């Protein structure tokens, strides 16, 4: 996790974290909706139903927006959204190099 808590780093890529202001019940409900939607994507693909896949992908997007992982950023200091950027090409580059022992 980045020092400011905004991103997780997976294989060098930044992924926006869930909004920290969500209560556990709201977060749990959104995560459940996300998992249901992901299963629906898989089922729609298996059934060869592009309409079902599209509907399920919209549900995935809605859940991720609710969690704060997509859409407007949940922080308010004006920092840009670096979601899906490689950490070594962002302002987190020095921190990431220290954390991973990579040459900076």
C-alpha positions in Angstrom: 0.0 0.0 0.0 1.3 3.5 -0.8 2.2 5.7 2.2 -0.9 7.8 1.7 -3.2 4.8 1.6 -4.7 5.6 -1.8 -3.3 2.7 -3.8 -2.4 -1.0 -3.6 0.6 -2.0 -5.7 0.3 -5.2 -7.6 3.1 -6.3 -9.9 4.3 -2.7 -9.9 0.9 -1.2 -10.9 -1.1 1.2 -8.7 -4.7 0.2 -8.0 -7.0 2.6 -6.2 -8.1 1.4 -2.8 -11.6 1.3 -1.4 -12.8 4.6 0.2 -11.8 4.5 3.8 -14.9 6.4 4.9 -17.2 3.5 3.9 -18.8 1.8 6.9 -18.3 -2.0 7.1 -21.9 -2.8 6.3 -21.8 -0.6 3.1 -18.5 -1.9 2.1 -19.6 -5.5 2.6 -22.8 -5.0 0.6 -20.8 -3.4 -2.3 -18.2 -6.2 -2.2 -21.0 -8.8 -2.3 -22.6 -6.9 -5.3 -19.2 -6.9 -7.0 -18.7 -10.6 -6.6 -22.2 -11.3 -7.8 -21.6 -9.1 -10.8 -18.3 -10.8 -11.6 -20.0 -14.2 -11.4 -22.7 -12.9 -13.8 -20.0 -11.8 -16.3 -18.6 -15.3 -16.2 -22.0 -16.9 -16.6 -23.0 -14.6 -19.5 -19.7 -15.4 -21.3 -20.3 -19.2 -20.7 -23.8 -18.9 -22.1 -22.6 -16.8 -25.1 -25.0 -14.0 -24.1 -23.4 -10.7 -24.9 -26.4 -8.7 -23.5 -26.0 -10.5 -20.1 -22.3 -9.8 -20.1 -22.8 -6.1 -20.9 -25.4 -5.9 -18.1 -23.1 -7.7 -15.6 -20.2 -5.4 -16.6 -22.3 -2.4 -15.8 -23.1 -3.9 -12.4 -19.3 -4.5 -11.8 -18.7 -0.8 -12.7 -21.5 0.4 -10.4 -20.1 -1.6 -7.5 -16.5 -0.4 -8.1 -17.7 3.2 -8.3 -19.6 2.7 -5.0 -16.4 1.4 -3.4 -14.4 4.4 -4.8 -12.2 2.2 -6.9 -13.5 4.0 -10.1 -15.0 7.3 -10.9 -14.2 10.5 -9.0 -11.4 10.2 -6.5 -12.3 9.9 -2.9 -9.5 12.2 -1.6 -9.9 16.0 -1.7 -6.4 17.5 -1.8 -6.4 17.8 -5.6 -3.9 15.0 -6.2 -4.4 13.3 -9.6 -5.8 9.8 -10.1 -2.9 7.5 -10.9 -5.0 4.3 -10.9 -3.5 1.7 -13.2 -0.2 3.6 -13.7 3.1 1.8 -13.1 4.4 3.0 -9.8 7.9 3.7 -11.1 6.5 6.4 -13.5 4.6 8.3 -10.8 5.4 10.5 -7.8 5.6 7.2 -5.9 8.7 6.1 -7.8 11.2 6.8 -5.1 9.1 5.2 -2.4 8.5 2.2 -4.7 12.2 1.8 -5.4 13.0 1.8 -1.7 10.2 -0.7 -1.0 11.2 -3.1 -3.7 15.0 -2.6 -3.6 14.8 -1.6 -7.3 17.4 0.8 -8.7 15.8 4.2 -9.0 
